[in-house]
Amino acid sequence: MTHRLHDLLALESLSADELTFLLDQSKPFQEIQKHPLKKLATLRGKTVALAFFESSTRTRISFGTAASRLGADIMNLQAEASSLKKGESLLDTVHTLNAMKPDCLVVRHAASGAADFVARHLDIPVINAGDGTHEHPSQGLLDALTIRDRKGKIDNWNVAILGDIRHSRVARSDIHLLGKFGCRLTLCGPAMWVPRELQQIAPQAAIRRVFNVEEALDGADVVIVLRVQTERLHEPALSASDYVLLYQLNGERLRRANRDAIVLHPGPMNRGIEISPEVADGPQSCVLEQVTNGIAVRMALLFLLCAGHDEEGTHPSSEAQQPVNRRAADVKDPSHASR
Amino acid sequence: MLLVKNGRVVDPARNTDATLDILLDGERIGEVAPAGKISSSNGFEVFDAGGLVVAPGFIDLHAHLREPGQESSETIETGTKAAARGGFTAVCCMPNTKPVNDSASVTRFILDRAKTGASVRVWPIGAASVGSKGEAIAEIAAMEQAGIVAVSDDGKPIATAKLARQVMDYCCSLDLPVIEHAEDVSLAAGAVMREGVTSTRLGLAGMPAAAESVCVARDVQLAELTGARLHIAHLSAKASLEQVRSAKQRGLRVTCEVTPHHFTLIDEDVQYDSRYKMNPPLAAREDRNALLAGLADGTVDAIATDHAPHEPALKDVEFDRAPFGITGFETALGLALEQLVHTGRVPLMRVVELFASGPARVLGLERNIAAGQPADLTIFSLDRQWTFRAAESASKSRNSPFDGRTFKGGPVATVVGGRFVHRI
């Protein structure tokens, strides 16, 4: 890598090479998830601050687990427990956290651009764990990793994204990432959730809008089902039963896709709304692999951003020589050597 | 007595563009004569305007001076000092202060403060409805007698078509213009920028152009119904401009203003930087192009700043939470020269009209350089290089997207009532 990643705020600004690098870096950490003892000492002595200004369970646990499996200490800020309720500004809150000297800040916030705003004011690396309806870059990476594992490559697939794309940060990260690998993206949902401007957010990507789910699924290799956020159903008012009728991914509809198509969902799922239980639990579903891969991707990101600031970042592969870490001996890291 | 000599006098109301001397006799213009005709040996103060443009005093139809109530962001003193630096000799201040200027007593308070502390003329705009709440009509006649020059519920439109109609009817009888912040609040609800590819890419809630033009359509039709003088504030959308153009063709008394930021920037410039957040939001490229055409062809009557200071702590937050508005006095002329004059899009004479005689006409006034007229002059350079630094602004606030921008040409001296209120 010629350019060193300081923050991870969005996938839009990264090149296909940089994205490939991040995915390759995740590979050894995927292996670690398979071992009975999963803890490394790679980031021992480092502190990762998790600043979640919006309620989140899985992403917060995933980043927290990733940090602890790297041996880092964790500072945990949850909006409910924070001084935000007392009127403190976001800037004051993150400055206060920063004064406790973490090595990296993972931020989740309901406002689009919040991670960008925080990164402009702090010197330490900032990882965007989801900002409003903008991006969720680690989710985009774990989706890509899952696709690559299941289908052997990321390039040139027909990808259908179903649901409330307008309000989805996951969809934006997926569109930017997959678009850079030549995937053809079909966005499908009710028209107010799939505004025509979405076709132009990634100029190099082939994006089409389709309002008919059967048409969207025809020939799909990858189907990404988005969570219908019930709070969004009110704005604009949309009947949940209409949504199920027109857009739910069920077994019959999935048969329109290619036979070896896979199904992704960022979770948490509303079974019976956007996805039928039959599909969610079926052989094409990758939902749980996504969760496992999420930890690997986030370990790679924390490793690259936190360790990257030392002169000698200790990647698990070089730790292999150190007796302090038994598990690391099993880790292979082809990408690290090649770059 | 002040003699401004050798200046290039540009006076659109009289279609003059010539090198003239102007003798200011106290509050009034005493004499205007070809250069050299007025003897400067009479003990007058002499200002050599050689190489500079001398224009009728600029009027800003749209500003927020924040006093009373939000003095941490601006006061009448600091705001008008910034206005003087920007070449403005008169500023119309919007009524959304705390309390709202919806009564003669608040109007008088503003004018009293202006009398002691203002650098330039302060012309208050009164609220159209009590508290600008859109329910009951405000005491417009009492405010008119106290000194307001127009009414507006700026910050939002007059809430309902029925109330707008009543206000227009009433203001016809008082011969006051009704200034509308045209916005369909249901279409704009929750939005922080213009809807488009950029808002979609950034994941920021956007309002469509129709949020403005739907309300302009309502108001133009009500102006037709009532015969009122309707002025559309900070017009930003092509569709709105087309309605104003057609209203003018039909002979309605409809006018509009455009801000420097809307003819300079577009939605694509927004990058989560709250200095680019204002309402109406930065529009699409095609809207900006339409505004540039409207500025050139006469559809637009005035350039107004919508100077909207906010103290730094209020703006240095997430984009969603930042208040709308940017400062505008000190950069307005520099931007107009950069975007309109130096590009050849709009002749200098017309730009002066947009800053001086145009806004005067909206208010039912005259602005020209002739004996007996108020001794208000804006003297500016067409080529002096200078850089706007928000930290050095006379305003109390710093919220400008033009911080650090270098301009070619800008204000050099501002004369109000025969006295310099700003001079480089």
Chai-1 contact restraints between the chains, C-beta under 6 A:
chainA,res_idxA,chainB,res_idxB,connection_type,confidence,min_distance_angstrom,max_distance_angstrom,comment,restraint_id
A,S89,B,V317,contact,1.0,0.0,6.0,A-B,restraint_1
A,L90,B,E318,contact,1.0,0.0,6.0,A-B,restraint_2
A,L91,B,D316,contact,1.0,0.0,6.0,A-B,restraint_3
A,A111,B,E318,contact,1.0,0.0,6.0,A-B,restraint_4
A,A111,B,D320,contact,1.0,0.0,6.0,A-B,restraint_5
A,S112,B,L202,contact,1.0,0.0,6.0,A-B,restraint_6
A,S112,B,G203,contact,1.0,0.0,6.0,A-B,restraint_7
A,S112,B,L204,contact,1.0,0.0,6.0,A-B,restraint_8
A,G113,B,Y272,contact,1.0,0.0,6.0,A-B,restraint_9
A,G113,B,F319,contact,1.0,0.0,6.0,A-B,restraint_10
A,A114,B,E318,contact,1.0,0.0,6.0,A-B,restraint_11
A,D116,B,Y272,contact,1.0,0.0,6.0,A-B,restraint_12
A,F117,B,E318,contact,1.0,0.0,6.0,A-B,restraint_13
A,G132,B,G203,contact,1.0,0.0,6.0,A-B,restraint_14
A,T133,B,G203,contact,1.0,0.0,6.0,A-B,restraint_15
A,H134,B,G203,contact,1.0,0.0,6.0,A-B,restraint_16
A,E197,B,G196,contact,1.0,0.0,6.0,A-B,restraint_17
A,E197,B,V197,contact,1.0,0.0,6.0,A-B,restraint_18
A,E197,B,T200,contact,1.0,0.0,6.0,A-B,restraint_19
A,L198,B,T200,contact,1.0,0.0,6.0,A-B,restraint_20
A,Q200,B,V197,contact,1.0,0.0,6.0,A-B,restraint_21
A,I201,B,T200,contact,1.0,0.0,6.0,A-B,restraint_22
A,I201,B,R201,contact,1.0,0.0,6.0,A-B,restraint_23
